[in-house]
Amino acid sequence: MDRPRAVVPPSERGATRIADRVVVKIASQAAREALGPLPADASPPHAGAVVHHGTARLRLHLELDYPTDIGARCSAVRRHVAERVGALVDMEVPEVVVHVERLHPVHGAAQGRTR
């Protein structure tokens, strides 16, 4: 009385939906990885995401030490976050917007420039 199991083609099995909040947590963690150690009084990076039809558009808010090459740091964060989110949740990440909310002067760096 064993009935053979019906094999359902992959295209008819349904879909997995990744919640926006999961993508946000992964993006925030990836930004922390890319930035490395932050100044003691800096807030950790946080993210926002809009997920739609297998794509994730991200916004990152972060604080940086200063002086630093802001453009290069933002580019590295953008690249790392897009790669990690894409790999971990199997989504396209066509947009990662980085907002630098605050710069933290490194103690001693500005003092050498005063006259």
Protein Blocks (a to p, Z undefined) as FASTA:
>chain_A
ZZcdddddfklnopcdddfklmmmmmmmmmmmmnopadfklccdddddddeehiacdddd
ddddddddfklmmmmmmmmmmmmmmmmnopacfbccdddfbdcddehjlmmmpZZ
